[in-house]
Amino acid sequence: MSMRHSRRPEIRPSINVTPLVDVVLVLLIIFMVVTPQLENDVELDLPAIFNVDPDAKKQADPLEISVDREGRVHVDGNVLEAEPLAGYLSRVRADNPRKKLAIRADRKQRFSDVRQVFQIVREAGFPSAVLIVSESQEDG
């Protein structure tokens, strides 16, 4: 009597990743919904209007001027020197006299260079500009 050992097929464990993917997608959706809510520190229910004037919306958005670490001035994605900047700002002022300006500068940038940008803004006819800053995270 010969006993034959029947060979069983090898069992290989496999992991079902579908529940993991489902959980990750649900968490992603939750974070996508919650994150914009965290940015607003004051919860407001603002009044709404039906017919928005597109010209009024353009006036509300300030034109941002950025000064990087090297002192280059960026406006609308273009690097401008002092003379072209003055001409560009004069044209913007002529097109929209109520347009607001916002200036952003790198913290390593000397204020004297930023002050020159303020001077160019004033010479272009803008009565003022806002300096955008961030909240300090350091104590003291």
C-alpha positions as CSV (number, residue, x, y, z in Angstrom):
1,M,0.0,0.0,0.0
2,S,1.5,3.0,-1.1
3,M,0.3,6.2,0.4
4,R,0.3,9.0,-1.9
5,H,0.4,12.4,-0.4
6,S,-1.8,14.6,-2.3
7,R,-0.3,17.9,-2.7
8,R,-2.6,20.7,-1.7
9,P,-2.4,24.0,-3.6
10,E,-0.4,26.5,-1.7
11,I,-2.5,29.1,0.1
12,R,-1.4,32.6,-0.4
13,P,-2.9,35.3,1.8
14,S,-4.0,38.4,0.1
15,I,-5.0,41.8,1.5
16,N,-8.2,43.4,0.4
17,V,-7.3,47.1,0.0
18,T,-10.8,48.2,-1.1
19,P,-11.9,49.1,2.5
20,L,-8.6,51.0,3.1
21,V,-9.1,53.0,-0.1
22,D,-12.7,53.8,0.9
23,V,-11.6,55.1,4.3
24,V,-8.8,57.2,2.8
25,L,-11.2,58.7,0.2
26,V,-13.7,59.6,2.9
27,L,-11.0,61.2,5.0
28,L,-9.8,63.2,2.0
29,I,-13.3,64.5,1.3
30,I,-13.7,65.5,4.9
31,F,-10.4,67.4,5.0
32,M,-11.3,69.1,1.7
33,V,-14.6,70.3,3.2
34,V,-13.2,71.2,6.6
35,T,-9.9,73.0,5.7
36,P,-11.5,76.1,4.0
37,Q,-13.7,76.5,7.1
38,L,-10.7,76.6,9.4
39,E,-9.2,79.5,7.5
40,N,-12.1,81.8,8.5
41,D,-11.6,82.8,12.1
42,V,-14.9,84.6,12.3
43,E,-18.0,82.7,11.3
44,L,-20.3,84.9,9.4
45,D,-23.4,84.4,7.3
46,L,-23.0,87.1,4.7
47,P,-25.9,88.5,2.8
48,A,-26.2,87.5,-0.8
49,I,-27.1,89.3,-4.0
50,F,-28.5,88.1,-7.3
51,N,-27.0,90.4,-9.9
52,V,-23.4,90.9,-9.3
53,D,-21.8,93.8,-11.1
54,P,-18.5,92.5,-12.7
55,D,-16.9,95.9,-12.7
56,A,-17.6,96.3,-8.9
57,K,-15.9,92.9,-8.3
58,K,-12.8,93.9,-10.2
59,Q,-12.6,97.1,-8.1
60,A,-12.8,95.1,-4.9
61,D,-9.8,92.9,-5.7
62,P,-6.6,94.9,-5.0
63,L,-3.7,94.8,-7.4
64,E,-0.8,93.0,-5.6
65,I,2.7,94.2,-5.9
66,S,5.4,91.8,-4.5
67,V,9.0,92.5,-3.6
68,D,11.1,89.4,-3.4
69,R,14.4,88.9,-1.4
70,E,16.5,90.2,-4.3
71,G,14.5,93.4,-4.5
72,R,12.7,92.5,-7.8
73,V,9.2,93.9,-8.1
74,H,6.6,91.5,-9.4
75,V,3.2,92.6,-10.8
76,D,0.8,90.3,-12.5
77,G,3.5,87.6,-12.9
78,N,5.9,90.1,-14.5
79,V,9.1,91.5,-13.1
80,L,9.2,95.2,-13.5
81,E,11.9,97.8,-12.9
82,A,11.0,101.2,-11.4
83,E,10.3,103.1,-14.6
84,P,8.1,100.4,-16.2
85,L,6.3,100.0,-12.9
86,A,5.4,103.6,-12.7
87,G,4.0,103.6,-16.2
88,Y,2.1,100.4,-15.6
89,L,0.6,101.8,-12.3
90,S,-0.3,105.1,-14.1
91,R,-2.2,103.1,-16.7
92,V,-4.0,101.1,-14.1
93,R,-4.9,104.3,-12.2
94,A,-6.2,105.9,-15.4
95,D,-8.3,102.8,-16.3
96,N,-9.8,102.4,-12.7
97,P,-9.3,105.4,-10.4
98,R,-10.8,103.5,-7.5
99,K,-8.5,100.5,-7.8
100,K,-6.7,99.5,-4.5
101,L,-3.1,98.4,-4.2
102,A,-1.6,95.9,-1.9
103,I,2.2,95.5,-1.4
104,R,3.8,92.3,-0.2
105,A,7.5,92.1,0.7
106,D,9.8,89.4,1.8
107,R,10.7,89.7,5.5
108,K,14.4,89.7,4.6
109,Q,13.9,92.7,2.3
110,R,15.1,96.1,3.6
111,F,12.3,98.5,4.3
112,S,14.1,101.3,2.3
113,D,13.5,99.2,-0.9
114,V,9.9,98.7,0.0
115,R,9.6,102.4,0.7
116,Q,10.8,103.1,-2.8
117,V,7.9,101.0,-4.1
118,F,5.5,103.1,-2.0
119,Q,7.0,106.2,-3.5
120,I,6.4,104.9,-7.0
121,V,2.8,104.0,-6.1
122,R,2.3,107.6,-4.8
123,E,3.9,109.2,-7.9
124,A,1.6,107.0,-10.1
125,G,-1.4,108.8,-8.5
126,F,-2.5,106.3,-5.9
127,P,-3.2,107.9,-2.6
128,S,-2.3,104.9,-0.6
129,A,-1.4,101.2,-0.6
130,V,-1.8,98.4,1.9
131,L,1.2,96.5,3.2
132,I,0.3,92.8,3.6
133,V,1.8,91.2,6.6
134,S,1.3,87.8,8.3
135,E,0.6,87.1,12.0
136,S,3.8,86.5,13.9
137,Q,4.1,83.0,15.3
138,E,7.0,83.9,17.7
139,D,6.5,84.7,21.3
140,G,8.0,87.9,22.6
